Amino acid sequence: MNQFRIECNDMYSQARAGVLSTGHGNIPTPIFMPVGTCGSVKAVHQHELRQDIDAKIILGNTYHLYLRPGLSILRAAGGLHKFNGWDRPLLTDSGGFQVFSLADSRKIREEGCTFRSHIDGSKHLFTPENVMDTQRIIGADIMMAFDECCPGDADIHYARKSMLLTHRWLDRCLTRFNDTEPLYGYHQMLFPIVQGCQYEDLRRQSAEYIVSKDPEGCAIGGLAVGEPTSVMYRMIEVVNAILPKDKPRYLMGVGTPQNLLEAIERGVDMFDCVMPTRNGRNGLLFTAHGTINIKNKKWEDCFEPIDPESGAEADRVYTLAYLHHLIKAEELLGLQICSIHNLTFYLWLVRTARKHILDGTFMQWKSSIMPELGKRL
């Protein structure tokens, strides 16, 4: 059964609006997914995620949740939904990005990836099989295949070797996934990940291999890791020309508001990125009219609302001057307000993109808002 339904295809681009059905609710696409690495979105309460930000799905990180609180706790709790009180869909990455980011403390071989914990230095082995088992225990609605995220500047020989390893790992992931059942009574999907670095032939080969497995959804990995944005957009075009039109497409770890709109135009449905919360905690706000560095003195006596267009309650209640004061005073409330604002803005952006796709005005709207998003206020 196909869990994804296309509601509208844009006439002037590859953008589309759809609905992805899961055991914890329907997800309207295009969608942005806040990152909840350790079972929580940093500085944001679940109530705020539901009521203010209206996040339809959030992420958990397999590597971090495996280390802490650990699988025995998550299994005893009945999965991450029960453990953290989130009753909407969840997606977990596979730990593959940590294969990339923990290059100094890991070793890759055919069996899997051995790494040392960033918490206590203990040694662990991730394999395609135990990563599937771990994500079954976490209970994510969408599970990711175990992959190697190839460095963006890798030469073609390493990129090909890495891609082929990812494909062999995918076969093992699929075998384990098909040999096991969900633990908590609802369907789980498994998304393979297209790799291939910045090489078009490799990206095509990887996308074709993924398609041959008839997955319920597809992810595009290994982008936004240092390559120029023009290369990223080209790789999206190459891959999406091959990936099924009736399955959701997830661009991993991307990105800026402009990146989202460019990728939506090219047919991407799902996004995640730490940028809204990480930048928010450092005082950078995204708005419909550009970015604001709230630390700058110019906001000290600005008693205007933060950004009324995004619709966040905080944006209506608090002024830029007050937020400037909180950040300068290192008050925790400032980090919270900035994080909530940025996530609300990102969700507003994809929700508005969806509306314009349905209305047939997406490209016109995108052309008008893109110059605004690039401004520094």
SULRA-V714503 format. One record per residue. PHI is phi in radians with two decimals (NA if undefined). PSI is psi in whole degrees, -180 to 180 (none if undefined). Layout:
# SULRA-V714503
phi,psi
PHI,PSI
PHI,PSI
This chain:
# SULRA-V714503
phi,psi
NA,129
-1.36,123
-1.48,-4
-2.05,134
-2.20,123
-1.42,126
-1.66,-31
-2.80,135
-1.85,131
-1.16,140
-1.29,-24
-1.98,5
-2.73,-173
-1.59,4
-1.10,147
-2.59,156
-2.00,133
-2.54,-174
-2.41,126
-1.83,122
-1.65,133
-2.35,172
-1.18,-13
-2.02,20
2.20,169
-1.59,145
-2.05,112
-1.29,137
-2.08,151
-1.13,150
-2.45,145
-1.90,137
-1.97,112
-1.05,144
-1.60,119
-1.98,73
-0.86,-54
-1.82,25
1.69,4
-2.59,146
-1.44,122
-0.96,128
1.23,13
-2.26,128
-1.37,150
-1.00,-36
-1.04,-41
-1.21,-36
-1.07,-38
-1.39,-51
-1.51,-41
-1.62,-55
-1.34,-32
1.00,49
-1.20,132
-1.57,-21
-2.77,144
-2.24,167
-1.82,152
-2.17,158
-1.92,116
-1.02,-44
-1.04,-51
-1.21,-41
-1.22,-33
-1.06,-43
-1.32,-38
-2.78,118
-1.45,-11
1.80,159
-1.23,-34
-1.13,-39
-1.19,-45
-1.12,-40
-1.15,-44
-1.12,-33
-1.32,-18
1.64,23
1.76,171
-1.16,-34
-0.97,-47
-1.26,-35
-1.19,-42
-1.87,1
1.33,18
-1.65,118
-1.81,13
-1.90,178
-1.06,151
-2.24,144
-2.14,138
-2.04,136
-1.32,175
-1.71,-8
1.66,-4
-1.08,-35
-1.16,-32
-1.18,-27
-1.02,-33
-1.42,-50
-1.37,-21
-1.79,39
-0.99,-28
-1.41,-12
-2.29,25
-2.41,161
-2.38,125
-1.73,133
-2.53,179
-1.00,-39
-1.09,-40
2.90,-149
-2.19,123
-1.67,134
-2.52,163
-1.84,136
-1.06,137
-1.29,-10
-1.53,-51
-2.33,5
1.39,3
-1.17,154
-1.69,138
-2.45,154
-2.12,123
-1.76,127
-2.13,163
-0.96,-37
-1.22,-50
-1.31,-21
-1.20,-37
-1.11,-44
-1.07,-41
-1.11,-43
-1.25,-27
-1.10,-43
-1.18,-42
-1.07,-37
1.51,27
-1.14,143
-1.17,-34
-2.16,121
-1.84,148
-1.88,143
-1.20,152
-1.35,129
-2.49,168
-1.80,121
-1.44,106
-1.28,137
-0.99,142
-1.11,-23
-1.78,15
-1.14,146
-1.31,167
-1.14,-29
-1.20,-46
-1.18,-41
-1.05,-42
-1.16,-44
-1.05,-43
-1.14,-43
-1.09,-44
-1.15,-36
-1.12,-43
-1.03,-39
-1.17,-42
-1.16,-39
-1.12,-37
-1.05,-43
-1.01,-42
-1.22,-37
-1.05,-46
-1.11,-41
-1.06,-47
-1.17,-42
-1.04,-45
-1.28,-22
-1.56,-3
-2.16,168
-2.15,154
-1.02,149
-1.61,-17
-2.14,16
1.54,13
-2.38,158
-1.21,140
-2.07,138
-1.77,152
-2.10,121
-1.80,120
-1.25,166
-2.17,124
-1.34,129
-2.10,-167
2.22,5
1.00,-138
-1.82,25
-1.85,118
-1.04,-43
-1.09,-41
-1.20,-40
-1.08,-42
-1.10,-46
-1.06,-43
-1.18,-44
-1.07,-42
-1.13,-37
-1.15,-43
-1.06,-47
-1.06,-35
-1.11,-18
-1.56,-3
0.87,59
-1.36,166
-1.41,-16
-2.90,165
-2.32,143
-2.02,151
-1.98,113
-1.93,177
1.24,21
-2.04,168
1.01,37
-2.10,32
2.06,-12
-1.34,157
-1.04,150
-1.08,-32
-1.08,-36
-1.20,-43
-1.01,-47
-1.13,-38
-1.14,-42
-1.13,-37
-1.07,-44
-1.09,-44
-1.07,-47
-1.23,-45
-1.22,-17
-1.21,-17
-1.91,-39
-1.09,149
-1.02,139
-1.31,-19
-1.76,16
-2.17,147
-1.17,146
-2.09,126
-2.06,116
-1.64,113
-1.43,132
1.30,22
-2.18,133
3.01,-138
-1.31,163
-0.96,-39
-1.13,-41
-1.01,-43
-1.06,-47
-1.18,-38
-1.13,-39
-1.27,-37
-1.04,-44
-0.99,-31
-1.64,8
1.75,17
-1.52,144
-1.92,-29
-2.34,144
-2.47,154
-2.55,155
-3.00,146
-1.43,-6
-0.97,-47
-1.07,-40
-1.42,-42
-1.13,-46
-1.15,-37
-1.05,-42
-1.17,-16
-1.81,12
1.50,14
-1.79,123
-1.91,137
-1.69,133
-2.38,171
-1.19,-12
-2.05,12
2.26,-176
-1.72,148
-2.14,126
-1.61,100
-1.20,-12
-1.31,-20
-1.13,143
-1.08,-25
-1.05,-20
-1.63,-1
-1.03,-36
-2.15,30
-1.70,109
-1.73,28
-1.52,156
-1.14,160
-1.10,-58
-2.87,86
-1.01,-25
-1.15,-33
-1.25,-22
1.50,5
-1.25,142
-1.04,-41
-1.05,-34
-1.21,-24
-1.54,-29
-1.53,-42
-1.80,148
-1.72,164
-1.09,-36
-1.11,-43
-1.15,-41
-1.18,-38
-1.00,-45
-1.06,-46
-1.09,-43
-1.21,-42
-1.12,-34
-1.47,-1
1.01,38
-1.40,137
-1.08,-30
-1.05,-34
-1.09,-43
-1.10,-38
-1.17,-47
-1.09,-44
-1.09,-42
-1.15,-45
-1.11,-43
-1.03,-50
-1.11,-41
-1.14,-41
-1.07,-40
-1.11,-46
-1.05,-42
-1.18,-36
-1.07,-41
-1.10,-49
-1.26,-32
-1.15,-40
-1.22,-38
-1.05,-44
-1.05,-45
-1.02,-43
-1.26,-31
-1.10,-46
-1.12,-33
-1.46,-10
1.40,19
-2.12,21
-1.05,-51
-1.14,-37
-1.12,-46
-1.14,-44
-1.03,-44
-1.08,-32
-1.42,-33
-1.58,-25
-1.00,-45
-1.09,-32
-1.17,-44
-1.08,-27
-1.46,-4
-1.35,150
-1.89,115
-1.51,none
